[in-house]
Amino acid sequence: MIKQDTVDKIFDTLQIEEVIGDFVDLKKRGTNLIGLCPFHNEKTPSFNVSVSKGIFKCFGCGEGGHAVDFVMKHEKYSYPEALRYIAKKYNIEVDEEELDPQQAVINDHRESLYIVTTWASSFFQDQLWNTEEGKTIGLSYFKERGYTDETVKKFDLGYSSQDWDSLTLKARQEGYDDQFLEETGLVVKKEDGKVYDRFRGRVLFPIRNLTGRVLGFGARTLHADKKVPKYVNSPESPIYHKSDVLYGLFLAKKSIVAADNCFLVEGYADVIAMHQAGVENVVSSSGTSLTHGQIRLISRFSKNVTLLFDGDAAGIKASLRGTDMLLEEGLNVNVILFDDGHDPDSYLKEFGSKRFQKYLEGNQQDFISFKTNILLQDSGNDPVKRAGVIRDIVESIALIPDQIKASVFIRECSKKLDIQERVLIAELNKIKLEYARKSTIQRAKPAEITPLPEEQQEQEDRHSGNNTDLQEQEIVRLLLHYGHLPAKWEKNPEVPIALILFTNLQDIEFHQPACKKIITIFFNYLDRQALPEPKIFIQHQDKEIANMAISLLSSPYTLSPNWNDDKRQIHVTSEVDNLKDTVVKAIHRMKKRVIESHIQQIREELKIETNVDNIAILTNKYQKYKRLEKEILSYLGTVIVK
């Protein structure tokens, strides 16, 4: 368990924009930072980070929290794991109470799997550098590929001996359970219960997540036997899902942001070779078909992707079928084709890094033009094939969400294909209608049932409850934002707004659980003649309190710094400028709610009361509350219907 002093130090040291910036490409907007939300698929940024408040909030999917919450949600970490990750980032020594070593291994299942994969990566590296077999076979192979020692160490490359159980025996010797070795795919269990090393006799490429933790491995055989698969990857596990991982992204993410472009290649060797050549904004889908999850990973850091193809025609066509997804996700796609059967790795070996970088700069073409040229080569003069090519290309353009970009591609294709632009536009619209129809069918919901009279009343009751919730949330919002500020309009201008609110609402009960808890905390602090800081609620262990505070402290809108400057001489009124009006109206709305409750109660009593004197008393009370209601409505500017 991490001691509270260490937790406080972590929260005091971390910079939320730095923590989240490791995962999301953030851009300045007003006083906040924005980016594409990593928790749901979106093309327009709705993910906001408030540096001053230390919180993030997505106004698309609703996710929000502080920096530790972000790491927990993004990496699926437990609270202690997220704290340790941030502590490591800022070189903070984590002070923990001692745990039993065996308990530390099995304390958290996912953490146990990470511990095993991290240990295995170190084991494979040790085998590569410190055993005769590793140096003779594994290290020699990497040297033949032209990798320097620095490159091998940068990617933590390793080697697994040809023995059937060298890793298994070493893991058992060091106390690692067979269950975790098998679950991470490091060993394979036979029907008779015996296990053997999955990656024996292969060089190892650790596969890491965005924070650098080892998820699994890619392993290449060094045997020429065609019966032996060239590559073997770790199987799916609770920590490794290949469709959501890109090889090299951990090392490439900062370079991708800096270059605003991501090179997408096929294999591990291409990524490593390009890094060694000084091109670090490169990732690989590791030989698997590109997935939406992988595309969303790229889109967090850049909207520009450059595909690097070798000269294999069959491979190019296979890739073309999958890369339409890039266009659909709104990315700008360029292509570089290597001639004479070269891939990035082989081109670098033959021509060197300078010529390679020059080739990258001078041979990019947009994806649609590239696809048009490739498909037209096969169609020849066959009119039927040519018509198929045209439709195929227009189908790709129809996936592009940006209408201006799509219209530019239509114009270019009209020239290349020697076909009238209006014909292509007509076909484009037809295809878009087909896409829309299919999308509508997939999203179709059961018809809404018209509510019965009694259900209507229930809905009205729920709606009324929602209004009550909003009123209570407004009071809490004012407390969190402005509770510490002085109420300058009062006789004693030093009195904090929080005290003004509580003085006027002391007899009013709050019903929404989260609001009630926050109000109680404020009361307890005021009893000690103090006021709680917003971070007390943001970092609260009760998630109901934390979520409410984060939601109320966040706003999807921020004023541009271009306003209120000396040049324009335009002053935009902010809420702070009208705090008196905002606070007083919020108090009146809460009082109005209480008065309406009394009025309704009197109406119910009058329905059953038969005593003339009691009816007179109730009527007098009713008229009194109605006058109060009218005064409040008049102040609030509400239209009163007589």
C-alpha positions as CSV (number, residue, x, y, z in Angstrom):
1,M,0.0,0.0,0.0
2,I,1.4,3.4,-1.0
3,K,1.7,5.8,2.0
4,Q,-0.5,9.0,1.9
5,D,2.6,11.3,2.0
6,T,3.8,9.7,-1.2
7,V,0.4,10.0,-2.8
8,D,0.2,13.7,-1.9
9,K,3.7,14.3,-3.3
10,I,2.7,12.6,-6.6
11,F,-0.4,14.8,-6.9
12,D,1.5,17.9,-6.0
13,T,4.3,17.2,-8.5
14,L,2.5,15.9,-11.6
15,Q,1.4,18.2,-14.5
16,I,-1.8,16.9,-16.0
17,E,-0.9,18.2,-19.5
18,E,2.4,16.2,-19.4
19,V,0.8,13.0,-18.2
20,I,-2.1,13.1,-20.7
21,G,0.2,14.5,-23.4
22,D,2.0,11.2,-23.5
23,F,-1.1,9.6,-24.8
24,V,-3.1,12.4,-26.6
25,D,-2.0,15.1,-28.9
26,L,-3.2,18.2,-27.1
27,K,-3.5,21.7,-28.6
28,K,-4.1,25.0,-27.0
29,R,-7.7,26.5,-27.1
30,G,-8.2,29.5,-24.9
31,T,-7.2,28.6,-21.3
32,N,-7.6,24.9,-21.9
33,L,-6.1,22.1,-24.0
34,I,-8.1,20.0,-26.4
35,G,-7.6,16.8,-28.3
36,L,-9.3,13.7,-29.7
37,C,-10.7,11.6,-26.9
38,P,-8.9,8.2,-26.5
39,F,-12.0,6.6,-24.9
40,H,-14.4,6.8,-27.8
41,N,-14.1,7.2,-31.6
42,E,-14.4,10.9,-32.7
43,K,-13.3,13.0,-35.6
44,T,-13.9,16.5,-33.9
45,P,-12.0,17.1,-30.6
46,S,-14.3,17.1,-27.6
47,F,-11.6,16.1,-25.0
48,N,-10.7,19.0,-22.7
49,V,-7.9,19.4,-20.2
50,S,-8.0,22.2,-17.7
51,V,-4.4,22.8,-16.5
52,S,-5.5,25.2,-13.8
53,K,-8.0,22.8,-12.3
54,G,-6.0,19.6,-12.9
55,I,-8.8,17.8,-14.6
56,F,-9.8,16.4,-17.9
57,K,-13.4,16.0,-19.3
58,C,-14.7,14.6,-22.6
59,F,-17.9,16.3,-23.6
60,G,-18.5,13.6,-26.2
61,C,-18.5,10.4,-24.0
62,G,-18.6,11.9,-20.6
63,E,-15.3,10.5,-19.3
64,G,-13.5,12.8,-16.8
65,G,-11.2,12.9,-13.8
66,H,-7.7,13.9,-12.7
67,A,-4.4,12.7,-14.1
68,V,-4.3,9.4,-12.1
69,D,-7.9,8.7,-13.2
70,F,-6.8,9.1,-16.8
71,V,-3.9,6.6,-16.5
72,M,-6.2,4.2,-14.7
73,K,-8.9,4.4,-17.5
74,H,-6.5,4.5,-20.4
75,E,-4.0,1.7,-19.3
76,K,-6.6,-0.3,-17.3
77,Y,-4.4,0.1,-14.2
78,S,-5.4,-0.1,-10.6
79,Y,-5.1,3.0,-8.5
80,P,-1.7,2.0,-7.0
81,E,-0.4,1.0,-10.5
82,A,-1.3,4.4,-11.9
83,L,0.3,6.2,-9.0
84,R,3.5,4.1,-9.5
85,Y,3.5,4.9,-13.2
86,I,3.3,8.7,-12.6
87,A,5.9,8.5,-9.8
88,K,8.3,6.8,-12.1
89,K,7.7,9.5,-14.7
90,Y,8.7,12.2,-12.2
91,N,11.4,10.2,-10.4
92,I,9.4,10.1,-7.2
93,E,10.4,7.4,-4.8
94,V,7.3,5.4,-3.8
95,D,7.2,4.8,-0.1
96,E,5.1,1.6,0.5
97,E,4.3,-0.6,3.4
98,E,6.1,-3.9,3.0
99,L,4.1,-6.7,1.3
100,D,4.8,-10.4,1.3
101,P,6.8,-11.1,-1.9
102,Q,4.5,-13.9,-2.9
103,Q,1.4,-11.7,-2.2
104,A,3.0,-8.9,-4.3
105,V,3.1,-11.2,-7.3
106,I,-0.5,-12.4,-7.1
107,N,-2.0,-9.3,-5.6
108,D,-3.4,-8.1,-8.9
109,H,-3.9,-10.5,-11.8
110,R,-3.1,-8.0,-14.6
111,E,-0.1,-6.7,-12.7
112,S,1.1,-10.3,-12.3
113,L,1.0,-10.7,-16.1
114,Y,2.9,-7.5,-16.6
115,I,5.5,-8.6,-14.1
116,V,6.0,-11.9,-16.0
117,T,6.3,-10.2,-19.4
118,T,8.8,-7.6,-18.0
119,W,10.8,-10.4,-16.5
120,A,10.7,-12.4,-19.7
121,S,12.0,-9.4,-21.7
122,S,14.9,-9.1,-19.3
123,F,15.6,-12.8,-19.6
124,F,15.6,-12.8,-23.4
125,Q,18.0,-9.8,-23.4
126,D,20.3,-11.6,-21.0
127,Q,20.2,-14.7,-23.2
128,L,21.2,-12.5,-26.2
129,W,24.1,-10.6,-24.6
130,N,25.5,-13.0,-22.0
131,T,25.3,-16.5,-23.4
132,E,27.5,-18.1,-26.1
133,E,24.4,-19.3,-28.0
134,G,22.8,-15.9,-27.9
135,K,25.9,-14.0,-29.0
136,T,26.7,-16.6,-31.7
137,I,23.3,-16.9,-33.2
138,G,21.0,-14.1,-32.0
139,L,23.4,-11.1,-31.8
140,S,25.1,-12.2,-35.0
141,Y,21.8,-12.2,-36.8
142,F,21.1,-8.6,-35.7
143,K,24.6,-7.5,-36.7
144,E,24.0,-9.0,-40.2
145,R,20.9,-6.9,-40.5
146,G,23.1,-3.9,-39.8
147,Y,21.7,-3.1,-36.3
148,T,24.1,-1.3,-34.0
149,D,24.4,-2.3,-30.3
150,E,22.6,1.0,-29.4
151,T,19.7,0.0,-31.7
152,V,19.4,-3.5,-30.3
153,K,19.3,-2.1,-26.7
154,K,16.9,0.7,-27.7
155,F,14.3,-1.9,-28.8
156,D,15.2,-4.4,-26.0
157,L,15.7,-7.1,-28.6
158,G,16.4,-10.6,-27.2
159,Y,17.0,-14.2,-27.9
160,S,15.5,-17.5,-26.7
161,S,17.7,-20.6,-26.7
162,Q,16.9,-23.7,-28.6
163,D,16.3,-25.7,-25.4
164,W,12.7,-26.7,-24.9
165,D,12.4,-25.3,-21.4
166,S,15.2,-22.9,-20.5
167,L,12.7,-20.0,-19.8
168,T,10.3,-22.3,-18.0
169,L,13.0,-23.6,-15.6
170,K,14.4,-20.2,-14.9
171,A,11.0,-18.7,-14.3
172,R,10.1,-21.5,-11.8
173,Q,13.5,-21.1,-10.1
174,E,12.7,-17.4,-9.6
175,G,9.2,-18.1,-8.2
176,Y,7.0,-17.3,-11.2
177,D,3.8,-19.4,-11.5
178,D,3.2,-21.6,-14.6
179,Q,-0.3,-20.0,-14.7
180,F,1.0,-16.6,-15.7
181,L,3.7,-18.0,-18.0
182,E,0.9,-19.9,-19.9
183,E,-1.6,-17.0,-19.8
184,T,1.0,-14.6,-21.4
185,G,1.8,-17.2,-24.0
186,L,5.5,-17.6,-23.0
187,V,5.0,-21.3,-22.6
188,V,2.6,-23.8,-24.2
189,K,0.9,-26.5,-22.2
190,K,0.6,-30.0,-23.8
191,E,-2.3,-32.4,-23.2
192,D,-0.2,-34.4,-20.8
193,G,0.3,-31.3,-18.6
194,K,3.9,-30.7,-19.6
195,V,5.0,-27.2,-20.8
196,Y,7.6,-26.0,-23.2
197,D,8.9,-22.6,-24.3
198,R,6.9,-21.1,-27.1
199,F,9.7,-18.9,-28.6
200,R,12.7,-21.4,-28.4
201,G,15.4,-20.8,-31.0
202,R,14.1,-17.4,-32.1
203,V,15.1,-13.7,-31.8
204,L,12.6,-11.7,-29.8
205,F,10.9,-8.3,-30.4
206,P,9.1,-7.0,-27.2
207,I,5.7,-5.4,-28.0
208,R,5.0,-2.5,-25.7
209,N,2.0,-0.3,-24.9
210,L,2.0,3.5,-24.9
211,T,3.6,3.7,-21.5
212,G,6.4,1.2,-22.4
213,R,5.1,-1.8,-20.5
214,V,5.7,-5.2,-22.2
215,L,2.4,-6.7,-23.5
216,G,3.8,-9.6,-25.5
217,F,6.5,-10.6,-28.0
218,G,7.0,-11.1,-31.7
219,A,9.6,-13.9,-32.4
220,R,11.4,-14.7,-35.7
221,T,12.9,-18.1,-36.4
222,L,16.5,-18.2,-37.7
223,H,16.0,-21.6,-39.3
224,A,15.6,-22.0,-43.1
225,D,13.1,-24.9,-42.6
226,K,9.9,-23.9,-44.5
227,K,7.8,-26.0,-42.2
228,V,8.7,-23.8,-39.3
229,P,6.6,-20.5,-39.3
230,K,8.8,-17.5,-39.8
231,Y,7.1,-15.4,-37.2
232,V,5.3,-16.4,-34.0
233,N,3.5,-13.8,-31.9
234,S,2.2,-13.9,-28.3
235,P,-1.4,-15.0,-28.2
236,E,-4.2,-12.8,-27.0
237,S,-4.3,-12.3,-23.3
238,P,-5.8,-9.9,-20.7
239,I,-3.0,-7.5,-21.4
240,Y,-2.3,-8.1,-25.1
241,H,-4.9,-7.4,-27.8
242,K,-3.1,-7.2,-31.1
243,S,-5.8,-5.3,-32.9
244,D,-5.2,-2.4,-30.4
245,V,-1.4,-2.3,-30.6
246,L,1.1,-0.8,-33.0
247,Y,4.7,-1.9,-32.8
248,G,7.0,1.0,-32.1
249,L,4.4,3.5,-31.0
250,F,5.9,3.9,-27.6
251,L,9.2,5.2,-29.1
252,A,7.5,7.0,-32.0
253,K,4.7,9.0,-30.4
254,K,6.7,12.2,-29.7
255,S,8.2,12.2,-33.2
256,I,4.8,11.7,-34.8
257,V,3.5,14.8,-33.0
258,A,6.6,16.8,-33.9
259,A,6.5,15.8,-37.6
260,D,2.6,15.7,-37.7
261,N,2.9,12.5,-39.8
262,C,3.1,8.8,-39.1
263,F,4.9,6.4,-41.4
264,L,3.1,3.0,-41.4
265,V,5.1,0.0,-42.4
266,E,4.6,-3.8,-42.4
267,G,7.1,-5.4,-40.0
268,Y,9.4,-5.0,-37.0
269,A,12.5,-4.9,-39.1
270,D,11.3,-1.8,-41.1
271,V,10.5,0.1,-37.9
272,I,13.9,-0.7,-36.4
273,A,15.8,0.1,-39.6
274,M,14.1,3.5,-40.0
275,H,14.8,4.4,-36.4
276,Q,18.4,3.7,-36.9
277,A,18.3,5.9,-40.0
278,G,17.0,8.8,-38.0
279,V,13.3,8.5,-39.0
280,E,11.5,7.8,-35.7
281,N,7.9,8.7,-36.6
282,V,7.2,5.1,-37.7
283,V,5.0,2.3,-36.5
284,S,4.0,-1.2,-37.7
285,S,0.8,-3.2,-37.6
286,S,3.1,-6.2,-37.2
287,G,1.9,-8.1,-40.3
288,T,-1.8,-8.1,-39.3
289,S,-4.5,-6.4,-41.2
290,L,-5.0,-2.8,-40.1
291,T,-7.8,-2.4,-37.6
292,H,-10.0,0.6,-36.5
293,G,-8.3,0.3,-33.0
294,Q,-4.9,0.8,-34.5
295,I,-6.1,3.7,-36.7
296,R,-7.5,5.5,-33.7
297,L,-4.2,5.1,-31.9
298,I,-2.5,6.9,-34.8
299,S,-5.1,9.6,-35.0
300,R,-4.5,10.6,-31.4
301,F,-1.0,11.9,-32.5
302,S,-1.5,13.0,-36.1
303,K,-4.1,13.1,-38.8
304,N,-1.5,12.4,-41.5
305,V,-0.5,8.9,-42.4
306,T,2.1,7.8,-45.0
307,L,1.9,4.1,-46.1
308,L,5.2,2.6,-47.2
309,F,4.7,-0.3,-49.7
310,D,7.2,-2.6,-51.3
311,G,6.8,-3.5,-55.0
312,D,4.8,-6.6,-54.5
313,A,1.6,-6.1,-56.5
314,A,-0.4,-8.8,-54.7
315,G,0.6,-7.3,-51.3
316,I,-0.3,-3.8,-52.4
317,K,-3.8,-4.8,-53.6
318,A,-4.4,-6.7,-50.3
319,S,-3.4,-3.6,-48.4
320,L,-5.6,-1.3,-50.5
321,R,-8.7,-3.3,-49.4
322,G,-7.9,-2.4,-45.7
323,T,-6.6,1.1,-46.0
324,D,-10.0,2.6,-46.9
325,M,-10.6,2.5,-43.1
326,L,-8.0,5.3,-42.8
327,L,-10.0,7.5,-45.1
328,E,-13.2,6.7,-43.3
329,E,-11.6,7.8,-40.0
330,G,-10.8,11.1,-41.5
331,L,-7.1,10.7,-41.9
332,N,-5.0,12.2,-44.7
333,V,-3.4,9.2,-46.5
334,N,-0.3,9.4,-48.6
335,V,1.7,6.5,-50.1
336,I,5.3,5.8,-50.9
337,L,6.1,2.8,-53.2
338,F,9.5,1.3,-53.3
339,D,10.7,-0.1,-56.7
340,D,12.5,-3.3,-57.5
341,G,10.9,-5.3,-54.7
342,H,12.5,-3.1,-51.9
343,D,11.0,-2.5,-48.6
344,P,12.3,0.2,-46.2
345,D,14.7,-2.2,-44.5
346,S,16.3,-3.5,-47.7
347,Y,16.4,0.0,-49.3
348,L,18.3,1.3,-46.3
349,K,20.8,-1.6,-46.5
350,E,21.5,-1.0,-50.2
351,F,21.4,2.8,-50.4
352,G,21.9,4.2,-46.9
353,S,20.0,6.6,-44.7
354,K,20.6,9.9,-46.6
355,R,19.3,8.5,-49.9
356,F,16.4,6.9,-48.0
357,Q,15.3,10.1,-46.4
358,K,15.5,11.9,-49.8
359,Y,13.4,9.1,-51.3
360,L,10.8,9.6,-48.6
361,E,10.6,13.3,-49.3
362,G,10.3,13.1,-53.1
363,N,8.1,10.1,-53.7
364,Q,4.9,10.7,-51.7
365,Q,1.6,10.7,-53.5
366,D,-2.0,10.9,-52.2
367,F,-3.7,7.6,-51.6
368,I,-6.5,8.1,-54.2
369,S,-4.1,8.9,-57.0
370,F,-2.0,5.9,-56.1
371,K,-5.0,3.6,-56.0
372,T,-6.2,5.0,-59.3
373,N,-2.8,4.3,-61.0
374,I,-2.5,0.8,-59.5
375,L,-5.9,-0.4,-60.5
376,L,-5.8,1.1,-64.0
377,Q,-2.7,-0.9,-64.8
378,D,-4.7,-4.1,-64.5
379,S,-7.8,-2.9,-66.4
380,G,-6.0,-2.1,-69.6
381,N,-8.5,-1.4,-72.4
382,D,-11.3,-3.6,-71.0
383,P,-14.3,-1.3,-70.5
384,V,-16.0,-3.5,-67.9
385,K,-12.8,-3.7,-65.8
386,R,-12.3,0.1,-66.2
387,A,-15.9,0.7,-65.0
388,G,-15.2,-1.5,-62.0
389,V,-12.0,0.5,-61.2
390,I,-13.9,3.8,-61.4
391,R,-16.6,2.6,-59.0
392,D,-13.9,1.2,-56.6
393,I,-12.1,4.5,-56.5
394,V,-15.3,6.5,-56.0
395,E,-16.3,4.1,-53.2
396,S,-13.0,5.1,-51.4
397,I,-13.7,8.8,-52.0
398,A,-17.2,8.4,-50.6
399,L,-15.7,7.3,-47.3
400,I,-13.9,10.7,-46.8
401,P,-15.9,12.7,-44.3
402,D,-14.5,16.1,-45.4
403,Q,-16.7,17.2,-48.4
404,I,-14.2,19.7,-49.7
405,K,-11.4,17.1,-49.7
406,A,-13.7,14.6,-51.4
407,S,-14.7,17.1,-54.2
408,V,-11.0,17.8,-54.9
409,F,-10.3,14.1,-55.3
410,I,-13.3,13.8,-57.6
411,R,-11.9,16.5,-59.8
412,E,-8.5,14.9,-59.9
413,C,-10.0,11.5,-60.7
414,S,-12.1,13.1,-63.5
415,K,-8.9,14.1,-65.2
416,K,-7.0,10.8,-64.6
417,L,-9.9,8.6,-65.7
418,D,-11.0,10.9,-68.6
419,I,-14.6,10.9,-67.4
420,Q,-16.9,13.8,-66.8
421,E,-16.9,15.2,-63.3
422,R,-20.7,15.2,-63.1
423,V,-20.8,11.5,-63.8
424,L,-18.4,10.8,-60.9
425,I,-20.4,13.1,-58.6
426,A,-23.6,11.3,-59.5
427,E,-22.0,8.0,-58.6
428,L,-20.5,9.4,-55.5
429,N,-23.9,10.6,-54.3
430,K,-25.4,7.2,-55.1
431,I,-22.7,5.4,-53.1
432,K,-23.1,7.8,-50.1
433,L,-26.9,7.1,-50.1
434,E,-26.1,3.4,-50.0
435,Y,-23.7,3.9,-47.1
436,A,-26.3,6.0,-45.3
437,R,-29.0,3.4,-45.8
438,K,-26.8,0.6,-44.5
439,S,-25.8,2.8,-41.5
440,T,-29.4,3.6,-40.7
441,I,-30.4,0.0,-40.8
442,Q,-27.5,-0.9,-38.4
443,R,-28.4,1.8,-36.0
444,A,-32.1,1.3,-36.2
445,K,-33.8,1.1,-32.8
446,P,-37.2,-0.4,-31.8
447,A,-40.0,2.0,-32.2
448,E,-40.7,4.1,-29.2
449,I,-43.9,3.1,-27.3
450,T,-46.4,5.9,-26.8
451,P,-46.7,6.2,-23.0
452,L,-50.0,5.5,-21.2
453,P,-51.6,8.2,-19.1
454,E,-50.2,6.9,-15.8
455,E,-46.7,6.5,-17.5
456,Q,-47.0,10.2,-18.6
457,Q,-47.4,11.2,-15.0
458,E,-44.3,9.2,-14.0
459,Q,-42.4,10.9,-16.7
460,E,-43.5,14.3,-15.5
461,D,-42.4,13.4,-12.0
462,R,-39.0,12.3,-13.3
463,H,-38.7,15.5,-15.3
464,S,-39.5,17.5,-12.2
465,G,-36.8,15.6,-10.4
466,N,-34.3,16.5,-13.1
467,N,-35.1,20.2,-12.5
468,T,-34.5,19.7,-8.8
469,D,-31.2,18.0,-9.6
470,L,-30.1,20.9,-11.8
471,Q,-30.9,23.5,-9.1
472,E,-28.9,21.6,-6.5
473,Q,-26.0,21.1,-9.0
474,E,-26.0,24.8,-9.7
475,I,-25.5,25.6,-5.9
476,V,-22.7,23.1,-5.7
477,R,-21.1,24.5,-8.9
478,L,-21.1,28.0,-7.4
479,L,-19.5,26.6,-4.3
480,L,-16.8,24.8,-6.1
481,H,-16.0,27.7,-8.5
482,Y,-16.6,30.8,-6.3
483,G,-17.2,29.6,-2.7
484,H,-13.8,31.1,-1.6
485,L,-14.4,34.5,-3.3
486,P,-15.6,37.5,-1.2
487,A,-19.3,38.6,-1.7
488,K,-18.4,42.2,-2.5
489,W,-22.0,43.2,-2.7
490,E,-22.6,42.5,1.0
491,K,-22.3,44.9,3.9
492,N,-19.2,43.0,4.9
493,P,-17.4,42.5,1.6
494,E,-15.0,40.0,3.2
495,V,-17.7,37.4,3.7
496,P,-17.1,34.4,1.4
497,I,-19.8,33.5,-1.1
498,A,-20.0,30.0,0.4
499,L,-21.2,31.5,3.7
500,I,-23.8,33.6,1.9
501,L,-25.2,30.5,0.1
502,F,-25.3,28.4,3.3
503,T,-26.9,31.3,5.4
504,N,-29.7,31.6,2.9
505,L,-30.2,27.8,2.3
506,Q,-29.6,26.4,5.8
507,D,-33.2,25.1,6.1
508,I,-33.3,23.6,2.6
509,E,-32.7,19.9,2.2
510,F,-30.6,18.6,-0.7
511,H,-31.8,15.3,-2.2
512,Q,-29.3,14.4,-4.9
513,P,-26.8,12.0,-3.1
514,A,-23.6,13.5,-4.6
515,C,-24.7,17.1,-4.0
516,K,-25.7,16.2,-0.5
517,K,-22.2,14.7,0.2
518,I,-20.4,17.8,-1.2
519,I,-22.7,20.1,0.8
520,T,-21.9,18.1,4.0
521,I,-18.2,18.4,3.4
522,F,-18.5,22.2,3.0
523,F,-20.5,22.4,6.2
524,N,-17.8,20.5,8.1
525,Y,-15.1,22.8,6.8
526,L,-17.2,26.0,7.6
527,D,-17.6,24.7,11.2
528,R,-13.8,24.8,11.4
529,Q,-13.9,28.3,9.8
530,A,-12.2,27.0,6.7
531,L,-13.2,26.3,3.1
532,P,-12.2,23.1,1.1
533,E,-10.2,23.4,-2.1
534,P,-11.7,22.0,-5.3
535,K,-8.9,19.3,-5.4
536,I,-10.4,17.8,-2.1
537,F,-13.4,16.8,-4.2
538,I,-11.6,16.1,-7.5
539,Q,-9.3,13.6,-5.7
540,H,-12.0,12.2,-3.3
541,Q,-12.0,8.5,-2.9
542,D,-15.8,8.5,-3.2
543,K,-16.2,8.4,-7.0
544,E,-19.7,9.8,-6.8
545,I,-18.2,13.0,-5.2
546,A,-15.2,13.1,-7.6
547,N,-17.3,12.6,-10.7
548,M,-19.8,15.3,-9.7
549,A,-17.0,17.8,-8.9
550,I,-15.2,17.2,-12.2
551,S,-18.4,17.5,-14.2
552,L,-19.3,20.8,-12.5
553,L,-15.8,22.2,-12.8
554,S,-15.6,21.4,-16.5
555,S,-16.9,23.4,-19.4
556,P,-16.9,22.7,-23.1
557,Y,-16.5,26.4,-23.8
558,T,-13.5,28.7,-23.2
559,L,-13.0,32.3,-24.2
560,S,-10.3,32.9,-26.8
561,P,-7.4,35.0,-25.6
562,N,-7.9,37.2,-28.6
563,W,-10.8,38.8,-26.9
564,N,-10.4,41.4,-24.1
565,D,-7.1,42.5,-25.5
566,D,-5.9,46.1,-25.8
567,K,-6.0,46.1,-29.6
568,R,-9.7,45.3,-30.0
569,Q,-11.0,47.2,-27.0
570,I,-13.8,44.7,-26.6
571,H,-14.8,43.5,-23.2
572,V,-16.7,40.3,-23.0
573,T,-18.6,40.0,-19.7
574,S,-17.8,36.9,-17.8
575,E,-19.8,35.1,-15.0
576,V,-17.4,36.6,-12.4
577,D,-18.6,40.1,-13.5
578,N,-22.2,39.2,-12.6
579,L,-21.6,37.0,-9.6
580,K,-24.2,38.7,-7.4
581,D,-27.0,38.1,-9.9
582,T,-25.9,34.5,-10.5
583,V,-25.7,33.7,-6.8
584,V,-28.9,35.5,-5.8
585,K,-30.9,33.8,-8.6
586,A,-29.6,30.4,-7.6
587,I,-30.7,31.0,-4.0
588,H,-34.2,32.2,-5.2
589,R,-34.6,29.1,-7.4
590,M,-34.0,26.8,-4.5
591,K,-36.4,28.8,-2.3
592,K,-39.0,28.7,-5.1
593,R,-38.7,24.9,-5.0
594,V,-39.5,24.9,-1.3
595,I,-42.4,27.2,-1.7
596,E,-43.9,25.1,-4.5
597,S,-43.6,22.1,-2.3
598,H,-45.6,23.9,0.5
599,I,-48.2,25.0,-2.0
600,Q,-48.7,21.5,-3.3
601,Q,-49.0,20.1,0.2
602,I,-51.6,22.7,1.1
603,R,-53.6,21.8,-2.0
604,E,-53.6,18.2,-1.0
605,E,-54.8,19.1,2.5
606,L,-57.6,21.3,1.2
607,K,-58.9,18.4,-0.9
608,I,-59.7,16.4,2.3
609,E,-60.3,19.1,4.9
610,T,-63.9,19.6,6.0
611,N,-63.5,21.9,9.1
612,V,-64.3,25.5,8.1
613,D,-61.8,27.1,10.5
614,N,-59.0,24.8,9.3
615,I,-59.9,25.5,5.6
616,A,-59.6,29.3,6.4
617,I,-56.1,28.7,8.0
618,L,-54.9,26.6,5.1
619,T,-56.3,29.2,2.6
620,N,-54.5,32.0,4.4
621,K,-51.2,30.0,4.2
622,Y,-51.8,29.2,0.6
623,Q,-52.2,32.9,-0.3
624,K,-49.1,33.8,1.7
625,Y,-47.0,31.2,-0.2
626,K,-48.5,32.3,-3.6
627,R,-47.4,35.9,-2.8
628,L,-43.9,34.8,-2.0
629,E,-43.9,32.7,-5.2
630,K,-45.0,35.7,-7.3
631,E,-42.2,37.8,-5.8
632,I,-39.6,35.3,-6.6
633,L,-40.9,34.7,-10.1
634,S,-40.9,38.4,-10.7
635,Y,-37.3,38.7,-9.6
636,L,-36.3,35.7,-11.7
637,G,-38.0,37.3,-14.7
638,T,-40.4,34.4,-15.2
639,V,-43.6,35.0,-17.0
640,I,-46.6,34.6,-14.7
641,V,-49.8,33.3,-16.4
642,K,-52.9,34.5,-14.6
